[in-house]
């Protein structure tokens, strides 16, 4: 069937009108759809210095769980450096610098901070005990004795002794005696020579021996004991760097106890300790006392250990400084001690000429 031209135009126009209407309806529906599903909105918060985008309504606790935030717990150490179980600083999780409920909703710009716990050492307490007997100091620098108070510092939680000091409570008694002491042996070269001189002149002395050398030369230690000498502990291997008191507490205890055991095996019931280099503090005194020892130092050091020291220099240094009650530090090991051996007879004669007796430290 043929359609006249005016009718075709009418049909096309009607079709276009329908298409425009459909497009208009589709556009309106799309606009309505956009209004019904709003775009995603987040807020910014700071966590450990970084920016984090979270949905509105997120709580403080949500972020802690999602980010796995957990402060490191701080440890509590006793006075010997050991961790005390059951005493920790748990640290903190802070919202804008404050402790907050985990249910607190976050706001834009909030800051969450993780604060680790602090490692710390326990507090201490101090007690004082009055001793009525006459006794040397500990550490002992001279042969003087006095009545004293014993001041003991302990860990407030552990009860471990942190330090012991002696406070004289009256006038000291100083005997007219002098003690010769010898460190760093035994030496297979010089110890026998010194022993012969001491025996010849009937001089008792004190030898502070190194544990590993005592183990290597046990007959020399036995010879010292047979000669009536006093033998003390001078650590196992004479550590010098770092200073003895700066070693780990376990190493300090081992240096002392291992040497004690070796000397006991050789027949010496040791109760004297001289720290390498004279390095001590109150905690070292406490450690030695726990092992039944007294720290013995000195008040006359002629530096016979110094390279190039002559016999004349060593003897003069001793005799110019010695006085009643003096403890003289000499060496029979640790290097060339020929000058010490040569100076010893003159030292003995000089001390006796002052009307002073020579004795060992017991």
Protein Blocks (a to p, Z undefined) as FASTA:
>chain_A
ZZdfklmmmmmmmmmmmmmmmmmmmmmmmmmmmmmmccdddddddeehiacdddehiafk
lmmmmnopacdddddddfkopacehiacebjadeehiacdfklccdehiacddddddddd
ddddddddddfbdcdddddfbfcdcdddddddddfklopafbdcdddfbdcdddfbdddd
dehiacfklmmmmmmmmmmnopacdddddfklmmmmmmlmmmmmmnopacddebjnopab
dcfklpcfklmmmmmmmmmmmmmmnopacfbdcdehhiacfklmmmmmmnopacdddfbd
ghlmbghiafklmmmmmmmmgcehiacdddfehiafklmmmmmmmmmmmmmmnopacddd
ZZ
